[in-house]
Structure formats: C-alpha cells, structure tokens
Amino acid sequence: MSRIKRVMLAQPASAGGNFEYIAIPRQGLLFLSGALAQWEGPYLYEREIWFEDRCGLIDPNKDLEGVDILMVSSLINETPRAYTLASLAKMYHPDIITIGGGPQMSPLPGEAIECGMFDVIVNREGEDIIGLLCDVLLEFPQGEREKYLTKIPGITFLQDGHMVATRRTGLVQPDFVPLPDFRSIRDLTPQHPLAGGVLETVRGCTEKCTYCQVIQQFLGYRIINRETELLRLKQLEDLAADGLIHVSRNGKFNVFISDDLHAPPLRAVKFRNERFERLKSWKGHTDNMYMICQARVEVGQDPELANAMQEANIKMIYAGVESSSAENLKAVNKRQDPTQVHRDLVTLNHAGFTMVAMTIIGLPYDTEESIMAMADWVTGLSRYQTVNLLTPLPATSNWHALKPLNERGELLQPGEMRPYHLYTGRQFVHEDPRWSMQESRELFLRYSAKLHSIDDLYGRIFRIMRSYRLRLHDQRAEVV
C-alpha cells in the first residue's frame, strides 16, 4: 500500500454571489493543509485546496477520482452544497474518507453526519489533531477505528448508531501552523493569481456580540508570536514576487488582515499596547502592501495607534458600525455609542483612512424609517458600506431564540431543514412581526440602493486584473 495519500480540501460555492468570497480566501483550509504538511506519521499527504468560488464546481465523480480523503469546510449558506458534495463523493467513491468542519458543521455535527454522510466532524479548530485523525481513518476500517477515534479530542462521529463527541481541553496555539499553505491552492498561477494576500495575526475576539459566530468558533483572543507575524508577511512578499498575488502597476499588492479585531479596543490595554509595538516593527516589511483590516472605530480616539497603522500601510478599515440606534446596540451587546461612533468616523476619515462601515438591519428596534435614515447617516461617514439583515447563526443565542422560516417564508415545520441557501443576509429567515420574508427582501434592496457597496470595489479590482492579464497575454504573443 502506498504511503502517499491524496487529500482534497474543499470550500463549497457560496450562495451569496459576493466578490469578497473570491477576493479573500478563507484560511481554515490553508492551515489544515499546512498541518498535514508538517505532520510526521505513517503517511505523506499530497494536498490540493479547491475554492469553488474561485475555481468552479468540483465534479464529485471525475475530480475526486484517486482522492483518499475529502475535507469540507463551509459557512451557513454554503451548507447545501457541502452536504451534496460530500454525499456524492461517497456515492461515486464508497471508500473515500470524508471529514467536515467549520463554523456551520462544528456546532451541528449530527445534522452534518446525517445529511452529508461525513465520517467525522471536527469541532472548532483542528490543526493539532488533523494529522492523527487522518492516520486513524486510513489505518483502521469502520467498526475498528472507533476505539481509536475516542482518544482524539474535539471530534464527533457515529459509533453503533449513536453520536460520540470527544471532549477537548485547552485551545490550539494560533500559530501551531506557522505559515498557511497558499501554494496548495488549485490553479494558483501567475495567470490566475490571488486578488490579494490574507494575513492572520489573531484568533478570536474581545467582544461578546450576540449575533456573532466568531466568538463561538474561535475562543479567546489569541495573538500569534511576533516572529511568526513577520514570517507571514515575508511569505506574502514571496508569493507576490512569484506572481501568485496580483501586483498593481505601482508595485503594491493588497493584503487583507483577516483578524476579526486586529486593533483591539482601548480598554484592552495589554492587547492594545502589544499591537502598537508590533505595528512599529512592521515598518520595512509592508512597504509594498496596501493593507486592509477590521477594527473598532474607537481607534479614532487613539492617534498614536492610528498613526502606527498608517505607517504600516494599513489604509482601509472595516468597522462594525452595525446600527445608529443605541437601543439596538445594547440589545445585541455591542459595546459602543452611536454618537461617539460618529465622531470617531469623522476623525478616521480626516486621518486619511478609507472606511468601510458594516451595518446590520432588522435589529429589534429598527423601523423602515430608522433604517433608511441610517443609510443616509452611514454613507455620509464612510467611503463604502456593507449590509446584512439580522440572520441567526448556529451556536449564537439567535439560533434558538428566533423562530426559523422555510423557503416559502412560512414557519419551519418539524422534519424540515432550514433553507440554508437563503441564509445570505439578504432576507429574513426567521419570523418577525414587522416584515415577512419577501418584505424583508424588498427592504434590503431599498436600503442597499442607497449605499456605496464594497462589492463595487472588488468588482473593479477583478476587471483591472482581467485587463492586466489580457495585456500580458498580448505582449507575450507579440514576443513569440
């Protein structure tokens, strides 16, 4: 039996139609692939990472031929595709091993195993166990492997018709895998580069917003080592130099810092001071980068930190404005005051940052009038905006507190599966006395029409990249 095993790591196509999903690849699979690369066990794992939004849909029959292990991670609106892909993989290739995970399947492992026919679901993070898990699944047949699986922490699987969930203690070190495995991304070539690099420096969040899934999937607020941070910046420079990240005519390339909260809140003094010192150390390492991060607007009250961000070439900030209503913010445990948010946005705009205001509509105290007024307010304070209707997500309090609807907009009946393909933030998927599902869609469109969508920017980036590739092709053709 060959020691070399093929692993396909798949991110299913999203139902959202959002350019960000293509421009900014999520890193979970990159770290899992890196973990398999550094694992020392009886097998050598050849890896391919397939982002369907980037590379097109996987044909489970043809594309999984010869694949030993299929790993699938999905967000909520990608779940139907994830279940279909995994179950078809089993149908066409009965011996293939399937492993699921991510923020959707992790809190709902029973559903994932039943609907997707997965062998194992990894709960929360899994870099530290994925090598051993793959070894066990390959080494032992079903019926024999279960006694070994019970010794692997943080997984769920079926044993004798019953779900078994093993307990995990402690957290994964955020740089357990020092460098994400970008080079295993399918079709990553100078002819098809990434629109930008992605950098993780922190896992988790200091906040406890009730609607947020991040704090459930990534516990705590864990910062990687300083040395690892610089290594990851160097990795992005190398990828750009090799043509695997698109570089603009001015020699710069985009880097999205994927931390849920890169610059921590001012009250988290220790974390804030650490971030300030690290940003100063970035000087000389980020000269060719145009960096984008997510931060609270209160960084506008910290000119020292804001200046350090700009010196490190952080030029765009995604800010969780969420709502212009203090009552709404209190209801979802978002610790900020709209009046201060207004002042902070003015300050950050004057400082030269390009601001992207993230908003949520359909919160408890919203009315149509207040929502439209917020659109006028937020477009006057930020260059770009995003919007989502309040959407219940697994592991958050809203998942059980809000009554789910089916795809017809009626209350979900026992035995019906939630219409995950509609969980895009573009319509209500729960019962609300103010708006039906269809009315919420119309409200979303009216609100969105008043915004300067960040999607327009990503669309422009893709058009520029396409034009650039065509020019290169023409130049090479002339040389030949």
N, C-alpha and C positions, 0 to 999 in steps of 0.2 A: 504494500500500500504506500502511495506517495506521501512524503512528509509535507509537500507543498499543497496548501488548500486555498481555494479562491473564495473571497468574501466580497459580496456586493453590498454596499451601504447606500440606501435609497431614501431620498426626501421626496415624497409624492407631490404631484402638481397641486397647487393651491386653487381654491375656488374663488379667490378674491380678485384675480386679474390685476394684481398690484405690481408695478415695476420694481418696488423695493425688494420683493422676494427674489428677483433675478439679479438685481444690482448688489445686494448684500447677502451673500450665502451665510446661512446659519452654521455655527461652528461645532455643534454637538457631534456630528458625524466625523468632522475633521479630527477632533480629539480622540474619538473612539478608534479611528483608523490609526492615529499616532500611537495609541496604547497597544494596538495589535503589533505595530511595527517594532516596538521596544520590548514586547513580551518575550520571555525566554522559556519555552516549553517544548513539547514534543513535535509541534507543527510550526511551519513557516507560513505566514498568511500573506497572500497576494491580494491587494485591496484595490477596489475601484469605487469611487464615490459618485453617485448619479443623482444630480439635482434635476428633477423632471421639469421644473420651470425654466431651467437653463438649457437642458439637453434634449428635451422631448420625452414622450412617454416610453416607459420600458415595455417591451413585448415579453410577457412572462414566459412564453413558450420558447422563443428564439434567444432572447438576451440573457436568460438565466441558464441556458444550456452549459453544463460543466461547472456551475457555481455550487459550492458546497454549503455556504451559509449566506442567507439574506437577512440583513438588518434593516429595519424600517423605523424611522422616527417621524412623527407628524404633529402639526398643530391641529386645532379642532376642525377647521374647515377642510383640512386635507385627509381627515379620517376615513371617509368613504373610499377614497382612492387607496389609502393604506390597507384597509381591510380587503379590498378587491385584489390588490397586487399580491398580498401575502397568501390569500386563499387560492388564487390562480397558480401561484408558484407551487403550492402543494399539489394542486390538481395535475399540473404538467410534469412536475418533478417530485414524486412522492418521497424521495429520500432527502430532499433539501431540508436544511435546518433553518428555522425562521425565528428571529428574535425581534421583539418590538420594544419601543420605549418612547421617551419624550414627554412633554407636559400634558398630552392627552391620554395616552395609554398608561402612563405611570400611575395616575390615581384611579383608573378604571381598568385594571388588568383583567378582571373576569370577562368584561364585555369584549376586550381585545382578543382574548384567547378563544372565546366562543365565535365571534364574528370574523376574525382574521385567521383563525386556526394556527396561531403562533405557538411555538413550543415553549417559549419563555418570554416573560415581560420583565424588563429591568426597571426597577422603581427608582426614580430620581436619577442621579448621576451614576455612571458605571465604568469609568476608565480603569479603576483599580481592580475590577473583577472580570472585565470582558475577556481577557486572555484565558484565564482559568475556566470561565464559563464555556467558551468555545471549545477548549480542550475536552472538557467533560462531555459536552454534547456530541462531539465527534468520536470520542473513545468508547462510549458505552451506549448500547441500544436502549430504546424506550422500554421501560419495565425494570431496567437495571440501573439506569443513570440517576433515578430519583433520589436514592440514598446519598449520592454524592452532591446532588443539587441542594439538598437541605443544609449543606455545610457552606454554601456560598451566600453571603449576606446581600440583602436588598433585591431579591428577585421573587417573582410569582410564577407558578407552574401548576399543571394538573398532576395529581397522583391518585390513582384509584377513583377517578371521577370527582375528586374534591380539590378545591383550590388550596394550594400551600403557599404562604407568603413568609419568606425568611426575614428575620429581623436584622437591621443594620444599626450599628452603633458608630458614632463619630461621623465626620464629614470627609469627603475627598479633598485632598490638597488641590487648590485651584490650578497649580502648575505641575500636577502629577505627570502630565504630558507637557514637556516644556514648549514644544512647537507643534501647532496644528498642521495636519498633513494636507496642505493645499495641492501638492503635486500629484496626489492620487485622484483629483477631480477629473472626471471623464471629459475628454475633449478640451482640456485646458492647454491651449497652444497660443503662440503669438498671433495666429489668425483668428483665434476666439478667446481673447483674454478676459479676465475679470474686469468689471467696470470700476472696481476699487478694491483695496485691501480691507481686511477686517482684523481688528485687534481687540483681544480681551485682556483686561488688566485686573478686573474684579468680578467675583461671582456673588450674586445676591443683592440685597438692598437694605438700607437702614430703615425704610418706611414700612407701614403696615396698611396700605390702602386695601379696602375690602374687595375691590374688583380685580385686583392684580394676581396673576398666576405665578409671576416670577418668584415671589417670596415663598411659595409653596414648593416649587421645583428646586430652587437653589436657596438653601437655608443659610442664614447668617449673612455676613458681609466680609468676604474673604479676598484679600489682596494677594496677588502673585508676588514672588520675590523681585526685587529691583533688577537683579541681573537678568532674570527671565524676561522682564519687560523690555530691556534693551536688546536681548536676543530676538524677540519677536519683531521689534522694529527693524532690525537688521534683516530678518527673513523677508519682510515686505519689500525692503530695498532690493534684495536679490531677485525676488520674483518680478519686480518692475524692470530691473536691468535685463532679465531674461525674456522680457516681452509678455509675461504672463499676467501682468496688471496693466491696464491701459494707461499710457503716459500722454499727457496733453502736449501741445506744441511748445508750451513754456517750460517743459521738463518736469512738471509736477504731476503727481497722481493722487487720487482720492483715497483716504483711509477712514473707514467708519469704526469708531471705538464702540464696541458692542455692549459695554457695561450698561446695566440698567440705570446706574447712577455713578457716572465717572467722577464728577466733583461732588463729594458728599455734602450734606447740609452743614451749615455753620456750627450748629450745636454739637456735631460730632467732631470735636476739636482735634482729637488724636488722628482721626482719619483725614481730616482737612489738612492738617499740618504735614502729614505724610504725603498726601497728593501734591501739595505745594512743592515740597523738596524734590519729588520725582519729576514734576514738570520742569523744574530748573535743570535737572540732569538730562532731559531730552534734547536740550539745545545742541545742535550739531548732528543729531540723529534723525531729525524730522524736517530738515531743510527743504527736501524735495516733495514734501507731503502737504496736501490740503486736508486737514483733519476735521472730522465731524464727531460730536459726542452728545450724549444725553446728560442733562444736569438740571437741577432745580434752579428756578430763576433767581433765587436769593444769592447766587454767585454775583449778581449785580451789586450786592451790598459789601462785596469783598474785593475791592480794586486790586489788591495785591495778587490774589489768586486769579482773577480775571486777566490781569496783565501777563501772568505766568502762562496761562492757557494760550494767549495770543502769541507770546514769544515761542511757544512750542508748535505754532502753526495750527492751533485749533481755531477754525474760522466760522464754523457753523454749530449752533447749539439747538438740539431738540429739547424743548422744555414742556414738562407736563403741566400745562395751564389748567386743563380739564374743564373748568367751569368758571363763570364770572359771578356765581352765586355762593356766598359764604355758607348758606344753609346746605347747599348741595355738597360742598367740600367737607363740611362737618359730618354729613350723613355717610360719606364713603371713607371717612377717616383720613382725608387728605389734609395734612397739616400746613395750610398756607392761607393767607388772607388776600382776597382779590385786589384790595386797594394797594397793598404792598407789591403784589404781582405786577400791577400796572406800573408802579414806579420803577420796579426792577427791569421790566421790559424796556422802558424808555431809556434807562441807564445803559443797558446792554446794546441797544440799537446805536446809541450815541458813541459807544466804545468801538463800534465797527463790526460787531458780530452779526452774522446772518442768522436770524432767529426763525425757528420752526416751532409754531405753537401747536401742541397736541391737545385736542379737545374731545370731550365726551358729551353727547346729547342724550336726552331721555332719562336724565337723573331724577331723583324723587321730586324735586321742587321745580322742575322745568315746566314751562308752558311754551306754546309756539311763539308767543311774543318775546319771551325772555331768550329763547334760542336764537331767534333772528337778530335780536339786539346784541347777543354775544358775538354773532358773526361780524357785525359792524365794528364792535369793540376790538375783537382779536385781529381783524385784518388791518386795523389802524396801528397795531403794535408789533406786528411780525411780518416778515417777508413772505413766508409760506405757512400753510396750516395743514393739519390732518384732522380727520373726524371719524369717530366710531359711535354708533348707538350703543348704549349700555348692553353688554352681552354677557350672560352667565357663563363662567368657565369652570371646568372641573377643579375640585379642591378649594374653590373660593366659597364664601358664605352664600353668594347669589345662586350657586348651583342648585341648592335645595330650597332656598327661600323664595325664589321666583318660579311660578308655575309655567312649565315649558309648553310650547305650541308645536303642532305638527306642521308639515309643509303647506297645508291648506289654511293655516292660521287659526286652527281650532285647538282646544286643549288636547294635549298628548294623552292618548288612551293607554291603559295597561297593555304591555306587549309591543307597543310601537317604539321604534327607535327615534331618537331625536334627529331632526333633519340637519345633520352637521354641515352639509354643503351650504346652508343658509346662515351659518354662524360666521359671517364675514363682517359684522358691524354695520351692515347696510340696511338692516330691518330688524324690528323686534322679533325675538324668537321666544318671548315669554309673554304671559298675559299682563296687560296694562290697561287700566280703565280709561286712560287718556287717548290712546291710539291703538288701532288694530295693526296687524302685521302690514297690511297694504298701506294704511295711512302713515305708518312709520317710514315706509319706503319713500313715500312722496315727501314727507318731512325731511328726510335725509337728502333727497335731491334738491329741495329748495334751499336748504342750508349750504350744501356743497357748492351750489351755483354761485354763492356769494364769496367763496374762498379762493385763495391762490394756492392751488393744490401742490404739494411737494412732488406728487406724481408727474406733474408737468415738467419739473426739473429733470427727473430721472428719464422721462421720455426724450428730452432734449439731449441728454448725455448719450443715450443709445443711438440717436440719429447722428450725433457727431462721430461716435465710434464707427458706425456703419460707413459714413462718408470717408473717414480716415482709412479704413480697411480697403475700401474701393480704390482710393488714391494709391495706396501702397501696391495693390494688385496691378494697377495700370502702369505704375513706374517699373515694376519688375518685368511686366510684359514687354515694355519698350526696350529694356536692357537685353532681354533674350532676343 
